[in-house]
Amino acid sequence: MTRVLRTLAALAVMGALGGYCLHAATAAQAGSSEQLVSAAPANTSAWLTPKKIANFMERLEEKDKDPAAEMRDLLQSNPNAFECRLREIERKWFRHDLRDMIFGAVGGLGLFLYGMGLMSDGLKKVAGQKLKKLLGSLTRNRIIAILVGAGVTALVQSSSATTVMTIGFVNAGLLTLKQALCVILGANVGTTFTAWVVSFFGMFKISIYILPIVGLGFLLSVGGRTARARNLGQIMLGFGILFLGIDFMEEGFKPMRDYSDVQAALIWVGTHRILAVVAGAVITMLVQSSSASIAMIQTLAFAGAFGDNWHQVLGASIPLLLGTNIGTTITAQLAALRTSRNAKRTAWGHTVFNAIGVIYMLPFVWVGIYAYVVEWSVRVLTPLELSRTTIMMHIAVAHTVFNLVNTVVFLPMINALEALLLKILPVTKQESARQPVTLEAHLLDTPPIALEQSEREMVRMARAARRAVEAAVDGLINDDRKKLNSVRELEEFTDEFQLEITSYLTA
């Protein structure tokens, strides 16, 4: 329910932004029309470019040939009157197109999130039993921890899911803080996988295969004879719905390329880097998925919403995607609210990684080095130049560059970061003497790990019971009231253990 409310809030923000764009565009057009009644032809030609006229006439021809012929004659006889009429028609078109844009964005985003959730659940069911072995390998070294974090995130299609899972493992005592920080660095790299998958939508026209994939996936998920076949069907169904959502968003955003005022507003946000970072962070906090936010940025760029100056489009997209890396940390903070202090340190580690990364990357964005490195990287990978076909790939590369560089920067400083987090959230006397019951509901999806942490808690309960007996005997023999009072606390502690473990094992 909370997820639904957050998604609705994000869609409300998008609707408000759309309404603002409608108001701004309409006001700009109305104001310009009033001025152009008595304006000189020079003022008219500054806005009324040949490209603008060509796009307008082409669209008018598609809608109705008679007004198109009338407008062509008007252009020859009275350019000022032609522009006033053009703006009036565009205002009507924009009101209609805005509805399609909002519906396409809302519906497409919903399908994308639903498809990603289906695919993630299916992948977890197929590979969930292997998580214990993966976690066992984390004790080796940091590089393996990073690779496991990246692999799990690419598998479940969500860095937020991996981060929440990692916080659960730390809270359950299955991972140390240092191991968890390395896993989160890997999760940041792994989350770029979704952006790469989406980039194929721009490079290859796969939309014609989406419906067959959805149909086949549904048949397998419902009629599969084995659990593995049904899980594979769910993965296919989620994959198809994910790309169906992208297709809806792309179709919804497509009319934006016809409105220079909307393009100018989006480019203005992108060129004001701090504002763009904040916008990307807020949208991601509301949607609770950086993958969905970046897919929206890729789709907006591909649809021409930022214009067709592709160097400018890439420059406007980068600050937005940097903001998504800050916004995604809110999920970890929420997951750590009712956990141990070590789990809270893990969540803060995620926030520190991403926030500091954005701060030191922004100067490179300002001077244009970031965009240059992205374009150079794509030229190394492929012979393709920056264009509408490759803009999604360029954004995926920009996302990957940020997370790879951030991982390389922070990897040697893991010990220092761990020390910093221990200073921010120091170990308390209560924490060292009496840890709370740490049975993580997130781990019930992987029974072997859930049983292992239950065994750990039962061992802790037995130790607490032994301490209670020792304190009771010592207190009675030596008439030590302090020891006798501690027995009551330990007895309440073991009662809490028993209730929590019993409830957890029978859940």
C-alpha positions in Angstrom: 0.0 0.0 0.0 2.9 2.4 0.9 4.5 1.6 -2.5 1.2 2.4 -4.3 0.9 5.7 -2.4 4.5 6.7 -3.2 3.9 5.9 -6.9 0.7 7.9 -6.9 2.6 10.8 -5.3 5.3 10.6 -8.0 2.6 10.6 -10.7 1.0 13.6 -9.0 4.3 15.5 -9.2 4.6 14.6 -12.9 1.0 15.8 -13.4 1.8 19.1 -11.7 4.9 19.5 -13.8 2.9 18.8 -16.9 0.3 21.4 -15.8 3.0 23.9 -15.2 4.4 23.2 -18.7 0.9 23.7 -20.2 0.5 27.0 -18.3 4.0 28.2 -19.2 3.7 27.2 -22.9 0.2 28.7 -23.2 1.2 31.9 -21.5 4.3 32.3 -23.6 2.3 31.6 -26.8 -0.5 34.0 -25.9 1.9 36.7 -24.9 3.9 36.4 -28.1 0.7 36.4 -30.2 -0.4 39.7 -28.7 3.0 41.2 -29.4 3.1 39.9 -32.9 -0.1 41.8 -33.9 2.0 44.9 -34.2 5.5 43.3 -34.3 8.0 43.8 -37.1 8.7 41.0 -39.5 12.2 40.7 -38.0 10.6 39.6 -34.7 8.5 37.1 -36.5 11.3 35.4 -38.3 13.3 35.0 -35.1 10.8 32.5 -33.8 9.3 31.3 -37.0 12.2 29.2 -38.4 12.0 27.2 -41.6 12.2 24.0 -39.5 9.3 25.1 -37.3 7.2 25.9 -40.3 8.1 22.6 -42.0 7.2 20.5 -38.9 3.9 22.4 -38.4 2.8 22.1 -42.0 3.7 18.4 -42.1 1.6 17.8 -39.0 -1.3 19.9 -40.3 -1.2 17.9 -43.6 -1.7 14.7 -41.6 -4.7 16.1 -39.8 -6.5 18.0 -42.5 -5.4 19.0 -46.0 -7.8 22.0 -46.4 -6.6 24.1 -43.5 -3.0 23.2 -44.6 -3.6 24.7 -48.0 -5.2 27.8 -46.4 -2.2 28.2 -44.0 0.3 27.8 -46.9 -1.4 30.7 -48.7 -1.5 32.8 -45.5 2.3 32.2 -45.0 3.0 33.7 -48.4 0.6 36.7 -48.0 0.9 37.7 -44.3 3.7 36.0 -42.2 2.6 37.8 -39.0 -1.0 36.6 -39.3 0.4 33.1 -40.2 2.4 33.0 -36.9 -0.5 34.2 -34.8 -2.7 31.5 -36.4 0.0 28.9 -35.9 0.3 29.7 -32.2 -3.4 29.4 -31.7 -3.5 26.0 -33.4 -0.5 24.8 -31.4 -2.2 25.8 -28.1 -5.2 23.6 -29.0 -2.9 20.7 -30.1 -0.9 21.1 -26.9 -3.9 20.7 -24.6 -4.9 17.6 -26.4 -1.3 16.2 -26.5 -0.7 17.0 -22.9 -3.4 14.6 -21.9 -1.8 11.9 -24.1 1.6 12.7 -22.6 0.4 12.4 -19.0 -1.6 9.2 -19.7 1.3 7.7 -21.6 3.8 8.6 -18.8 1.5 7.4 -16.0 0.5 4.2 -17.7 4.0 3.5 -19.1 5.7 4.1 -15.7 3.1 1.8 -14.0 3.7 -1.0 -16.5 7.5 -0.6 -16.2 7.4 -0.9 -12.4 5.0 -3.8 -12.5 7.1 -5.6 -15.2 10.3 -5.0 -13.3 8.7 -6.4 -10.1 7.4 -9.5 -11.9 10.8 -10.1 -13.5 12.6 -9.6 -10.2 10.3 -12.0 -8.3 10.7 -14.6 -11.0 14.5 -14.3 -10.9 14.5 -14.5 -7.1 12.5 -17.7 -7.2 14.9 -19.2 -9.8 18.1 -18.2 -8.1 17.1 -17.6 -4.4 18.6 -20.8 -3.1 22.0 -19.8 -4.4 22.1 -16.6 -2.3 23.5 -18.5 0.8 26.5 -19.7 -1.3 27.0 -16.2 -2.7 27.0 -14.7 0.8 29.5 -17.4 2.0 31.9 -16.2 -0.7 31.8 -12.6 0.7 34.2 -13.5 3.5 37.0 -13.9 0.9 37.8 -10.3 -0.2 36.3 -7.0 -1.2 36.5 -7.6 -4.9 34.3 -10.7 -4.6 31.9 -8.8 -2.4 31.6 -6.1 -5.1 31.1 -8.7 -7.8 28.4 -10.5 -5.8 26.6 -7.2 -5.1 26.7 -6.3 -8.8 25.6 -9.8 -9.9 22.7 -10.0 -7.4 21.5 -6.5 -8.4 21.7 -7.4 -12.1 19.8 -10.6 -11.3 16.9 -9.0 -9.3 16.9 -5.8 -11.4 16.9 -3.5 -8.3 19.7 -2.0 -6.4 17.1 -1.0 -3.7 16.2 -4.7 -3.2 19.9 -5.7 -2.9 20.5 -2.8 -0.4 17.5 -3.7 1.7 18.6 -7.4 1.6 22.1 -6.4 2.7 20.8 -4.3 5.6 18.7 -7.4 6.6 21.8 -9.6 6.6 23.8 -7.0 8.7 20.9 -6.8 11.1 20.8 -10.6 11.4 24.6 -10.7 12.0 25.3 -12.6 8.7 27.4 -9.8 7.3 29.9 -7.4 8.8 29.7 -3.7 8.1 32.8 -3.7 5.9 31.4 -6.6 3.8 28.0 -4.8 3.5 29.6 -1.6 2.3 31.4 -3.6 -0.5 28.2 -5.3 -1.5 26.5 -1.9 -1.8 29.3 -0.6 -4.0 28.7 -3.6 -6.2 24.9 -3.0 -6.1 25.5 0.5 -7.5 27.4 -0.9 -10.4 24.8 -3.7 -11.0 21.9 -1.3 -11.2 23.3 0.1 -14.5 22.3 -3.2 -16.1 18.7 -2.1 -16.4 19.7 1.1 -18.2 21.7 -1.0 -20.7 18.7 -3.2 -21.3 16.5 -0.2 -21.9 19.1 1.3 -24.3 18.5 -1.7 -26.6 15.0 -0.3 -27.1 16.5 2.8 -28.8 19.1 0.9 -30.9 16.9 -2.0 -32.0 13.1 -1.9 -32.8 12.1 -4.7 -30.5 8.6 -3.4 -29.8 7.2 -5.7 -32.4 8.3 -8.7 -30.3 6.9 -7.4 -27.0 3.4 -8.8 -27.3 4.5 -12.4 -28.4 6.9 -12.4 -25.4 4.1 -11.3 -23.0 1.8 -14.0 -24.5 4.3 -16.8 -24.2 5.4 -15.7 -20.8 1.8 -15.7 -19.6 1.1 -19.2 -21.0 4.3 -20.5 -19.3 3.6 -18.8 -16.0 0.0 -20.2 -15.9 0.4 -23.6 -17.6 4.0 -24.6 -16.9 4.3 -28.1 -15.6 7.2 -27.4 -13.3 7.9 -24.6 -10.9 11.0 -23.7 -12.9 9.0 -23.4 -16.1 6.4 -21.2 -14.3 9.2 -19.0 -12.9 10.8 -18.6 -16.3 7.3 -17.7 -17.7 7.0 -15.0 -15.0 10.4 -13.7 -16.0 9.4 -13.5 -19.7 6.1 -11.9 -18.8 7.8 -9.3 -16.6 10.4 -8.6 -19.3 7.7 -8.1 -21.9 5.6 -5.8 -19.7 8.7 -3.8 -18.8 9.4 -3.0 -22.4 5.7 -2.5 -23.1 5.8 0.3 -20.4 8.8 1.9 -22.2 6.9 1.8 -25.5 3.9 3.5 -23.9 6.2 6.2 -22.3 8.0 6.8 -25.6 4.7 7.2 -27.5 3.4 9.5 -24.7 6.5 11.7 -24.7 6.8 11.8 -28.5 4.5 14.9 -29.0 7.0 17.0 -26.9 9.3 17.2 -29.9 6.7 19.4 -31.6 6.7 22.1 -28.9 9.8 24.3 -28.6 8.5 25.9 -25.4 8.4 22.5 -23.6 11.8 21.5 -24.9 13.2 24.9 -23.7 11.7 24.3 -20.2 13.2 20.8 -20.0 16.6 22.0 -21.3 16.5 24.9 -18.8 16.1 22.4 -15.9 18.9 20.2 -17.3 21.3 23.2 -17.7 20.7 24.4 -14.1 22.6 21.4 -12.7 21.7 21.7 -9.0 18.0 22.0 -9.8 18.3 19.0 -12.1 20.0 16.9 -9.4 17.3 17.9 -6.9 14.5 17.0 -9.5 16.1 13.6 -10.2 16.5 12.9 -6.5 12.9 13.9 -5.6 11.3 11.8 -8.4 13.4 8.8 -7.4 12.5 9.1 -3.8 8.8 9.1 -4.7 9.0 6.3 -7.2 11.4 4.3 -5.0 13.3 3.0 -8.1 16.4 4.6 -9.7 16.0 2.2 -12.6 12.5 3.6 -13.4 13.7 7.2 -13.1 16.6 6.6 -15.5 14.4 4.7 -17.9 12.1 7.8 -17.9 15.1 10.1 -18.6 16.2 7.7 -21.5 12.7 7.7 -22.9 12.3 11.4 -22.7 15.6 11.9 -24.5 14.8 9.3 -27.2 11.3 10.8 -27.8 13.0 14.2 -28.5 11.6 16.0 -25.4 14.9 17.7 -24.9 15.2 18.7 -28.6 17.4 17.2 -31.3 20.7 18.8 -30.4 22.0 15.6 -29.0 25.1 17.0 -27.3 22.7 19.4 -25.5 20.4 16.5 -24.7 23.2 14.4 -23.2 24.4 17.4 -21.1 20.8 18.0 -19.8 20.3 14.3 -18.9 23.5 13.8 -16.9 22.6 16.0 -13.9 19.1 14.3 -13.7 20.6 10.8 -13.6 23.1 12.0 -10.9 20.1 13.0 -8.8 18.6 9.6 -9.1 21.6 8.1 -7.4 20.9 10.3 -4.4 17.2 9.7 -4.4 17.6 5.9 -4.4 19.3 6.0 -1.0 16.0 6.8 0.8 14.9 3.2 0.4 17.9 2.0 2.5 17.2 4.6 5.1 13.6 3.6 5.4 14.5 -0.1 5.6 17.0 0.6 8.4 14.5 2.5 10.7 13.8 -0.4 13.0 17.1 -2.3 12.8 20.4 -2.5 14.8 22.8 0.4 14.7 25.2 -1.6 12.5 22.4 -1.9 9.9 21.8 1.8 10.2 25.5 2.4 9.6 25.1 0.3 6.4 22.2 2.5 5.2 24.3 5.7 5.9 27.2 4.2 4.1 25.0 3.9 1.0 24.0 7.6 1.4 27.6 8.7 1.9 28.8 6.8 -1.2 26.2 8.3 -3.6 26.0 11.8 -2.1 29.8 12.4 -2.1 30.0 10.8 -5.6 27.5 13.3 -7.0 29.3 16.2 -5.2 32.8 15.5 -6.7 31.3 14.6 -10.1 29.4 17.9 -10.6 32.4 20.1 -11.4 33.3 17.6 -14.2 29.7 18.0 -15.5 30.0 21.8 -15.3 33.1 22.0 -17.5 31.8 19.4 -20.0 34.5 16.7 -19.2 31.8 14.2 -18.0 29.9 14.4 -21.3 33.1 14.2 -23.3 34.2 11.0 -21.5 30.8 9.5 -22.1 30.9 10.2 -25.9 34.5 9.0 -26.1 33.5 5.7 -24.3 30.7 5.1 -26.7 33.0 5.7 -29.7 35.5 3.1 -28.2 32.7 0.6 -27.7 30.9 1.1 -31.0 31.5 3.0 -34.3 28.2 4.9 -33.7 28.0 8.7 -33.3 25.8 10.5 -30.8 22.3 10.6 -32.3 18.6 9.7 -31.5 19.5 6.0 -32.1 22.3 6.0 -29.5 21.1 8.6 -27.0 19.7 5.9 -24.7 23.1 4.1 -24.8 24.9 7.3 -24.0 22.8 7.8 -20.9 23.4 4.2 -19.9 27.2 4.8 -20.3 26.9 8.0 -18.2 25.2 6.1 -15.4 27.8 3.3 -15.6 30.7 5.8 -15.6 29.4 7.4 -12.4 29.1 4.1 -10.5 32.3 2.6 -11.8 34.3 5.7 -10.9 32.6 5.9 -7.5 33.4 2.3 -6.8 37.1 2.7 -7.7 37.3 5.9 -5.6 35.7 4.4 -2.5 37.1 0.9 -2.6 40.5 1.8 -1.1 38.8 3.9 1.6 36.4 1.2 3.0 38.3 1.0 6.3 38.2 4.8 6.7 34.5 5.0 5.8 33.8 2.2 8.3 35.6 4.3 11.0 33.7 7.4 10.0 30.4 5.6 10.3 31.3 4.3 13.7 32.0 7.9 14.7 28.6 9.0 13.3 26.8 6.2 15.0 29.2 5.1 17.9 28.8 1.7 19.6 26.7 2.2 22.8 27.0 0.3 26.0 23.6 -1.2 25.4 24.6 -2.3 21.9 27.7 -4.1 23.1 26.0 -5.7 26.1 22.6 -6.5 24.8 21.8 -6.8 21.1 18.1 -6.8 20.1 16.5 -9.8 18.5 17.5 -9.6 14.8 15.2 -11.9 12.9 14.8 -10.4 9.4 11.4 -10.9 7.6 13.3 -10.1 4.3 15.2 -13.4 4.7 12.1 -15.6 4.8 12.2 -15.8 1.0 15.5 -17.8 1.4 14.7 -20.5 4.1 18.3 -21.8 4.5 19.5 -18.3 5.6 16.4 -17.7 7.7 17.0 -21.0 9.6 20.7 -20.1 10.1 19.9 -16.8 11.7 17.2 -18.5 13.8 19.9 -20.9 15.1 22.1 -17.9 15.9 19.3 -16.3 17.9 18.6 -19.5 19.8 22.3 -19.7 20.8 22.1 -16.2 22.0 19.0 -17.0 24.0 20.7 -20.0 25.6 23.7 -17.8 26.6 21.4 -15.3 28.2 19.6 -18.0 30.1 23.0 -19.3 31.4 24.0 -15.8 32.5 20.6 -15.6 34.3 21.2 -18.8 36.2 24.8 -17.8 37.1 23.6 -14.4 38.3 20.8 -15.9 40.4 23.1 -18.4 42.1 25.8 -15.7 42.7 23.2 -13.2 44.0 21.6 -15.7 46.5 24.9 -16.9 47.9 26.5 -13.4 48.2 23.2 -11.5 48.9 24.0 -9.3 45.9 20.9 -7.2 45.1 22.4 -5.9 41.9 22.9 -9.4 40.5 19.4 -10.4 41.5 18.0 -7.4 39.7 19.9 -8.4 36.6 18.2 -11.8 36.7 14.8 -10.1 36.1 16.2 -8.2 33.1 17.7 -11.4 31.6 14.5 -13.3 32.2 12.5 -10.7 30.2 15.2 -10.8 27.5 14.9 -14.6 27.1 11.1 -14.3 27.1 11.4 -11.8 24.3 13.7 -14.2 22.4 11.3 -17.1 22.8 8.3 -15.1 21.5 10.2 -13.7 18.5 11.8 -16.9 17.5 8.6 -18.9 17.8 6.6 -16.3 15.8 9.4 -16.1 13.1 9.6 -19.9 12.6 5.8 -20.3 12.3 5.3 -17.2 10.0 
